[in-house]
Amino acid sequence: MKNSNRSSVTDTLKKGLHDRGITRRSIVAFLIFGIIILVFVLSDLSARKSGMGSTIGAAAEVNDQIISIKDFQEEENRLGQYYTQLFGGQFDMTKQQAQLRGEVMNSLVSKALASQAAEKEGIYATDAEIRHMITQELPYFKKDGVFQSDAYRAILSANKMTPGEFEKKLRQDVLGQRSRQLFDVSLGVSDIQKKAEADLRSTKLNLDYVMLNSDDYAKNHPVSADTVAKKLADPEFKKKVDEYFAANKAQFETKEQVKAAHILIRANADEASVKVAKVKAEAVLARLKKEDFGKVASQVSEDPGSKSKNGELGYFGHGQMMKEFEDAAFALSPGQTSGLVKTSYGFHIIKVLDKKGASESNLDKARPEIAKKLIQSDEFASVTKSIETALAAGKTNEALQIVAQNKLAWKETGYFDLASETVPAINSAQALKSAFELTKAAPVAKHLVREGDTQYFLKFKDSKVETAAATAKDTDLANRQKSLEAYRLWVEEFRKTAKVEMNHNLLQQQ
């Protein structure tokens, strides 16, 4: 971070705090930590996700601070359990694993950057504060209102954590939250900003848009077998298809997979919990001799993600489940049910529903599929380029004709106010910037808006003004948005000069 930029941020904070008669030391970070620590301390951190590696090594390094693979695994497990509960068991860990791991990595790196930036600015969490918080503020380690060191160590041990690791995490959270609160209390919204916010909220826009996405284009623009055959008769095109196959051979291979359902009876790491869980699991095994597996799973399984689906996990391959679970599942034949299978989650009873054998890729079989994909890809690229070229040249009617000729569907965003962070329906912040340029007199956007792999062609449809007085809630939201954005920029500025290295192997779906 450049000194001039850092000083500017710090001076702004200090002035805002001074104007309110508040010192940095008077900000109490614990106000919202009760919930965070409650989830953190009481989570079953001993559980491990399927397909994880060992805890040796680093997930990331932020300057000289190591984020261990153990920290990564624990945060992934905690966040995965949170989403599973939040979505009522509809969160598919297998399909969402790569996205979840990216969120976990960003969260851990951002926390490290925030705490380091705070210390660099002279914002500290002293040993005395951390000690006071643990012994006096957190209720989880107390008995009859008195801190119990034995209970403190026992709870941390059950969660595979040392006091040093817990206190380090607590200090990092305090530093991050304390600096976040400094921005909250020091940055207010002026009367001019309030009026501008009210004006933006009162102006409502409605847009028409065309979504340009290669997958959607392929679904709506099928390629006939005759077209594929004619293209493959061209030696150059056939060579291109064969080169695609050689470069993407793995895409056309089928690996051995098993489709299974399971019943889980959870157990903690302690011996007493394991004994109780085993007795419960053996009783379930006895029921399965007379009752339907799916029915029993829906009643007693303690895995919320599969319980609602009669225990079904869908298809999975090697390396996607814990080794004990995987070994048992692949050893069974379709229709067979296992005995008790012990993992760090507890006891599983597995029923195999189906199996798919592995098959090698075959060029002759894959060639028509690849040809169709390349034809559609070339067509889509040509259409989007034609629209972009016409818009860049100011030929809006020509761009609209291309849309019509290719039967691309116009959709409507619905009314939204200009104070929104994104354009609804398409969830695009870039589209919002383009929306400011659209009027009844100049209704067509001058360029396509890109969001990831999708582009949007925007057109003004209608606007209206709905005057409404700003509520206290609106003002509070504006304050929060302003301080949050300032805080984010502050951390990002610090990141520019930070050394951040990530273990990208962890981000790949196993």
Helices and strands as residue ranges (DSSP letters): H 3-19, G 24-26, G 29-32, H 33-42, E 58-62, E 65-68, H 69-86, H 93-120, H 127-132, I 133-137, G 139-141, E 142-143, E 146-147, H 149-158, H 163-186, H 191-202, E 203-212, H 214-220, H 225-232, H 235-247, G 249-252, E 257-266, H 271-288, H 293-300, H 304-307, E 312-317, H 323-331, E 337-343, E 346-356, H 363-392, H 396-405, E 410-412, E 416-417, H 429-435, E 449-451, E 454-465, H 472-496, E 500-502, G 504-507
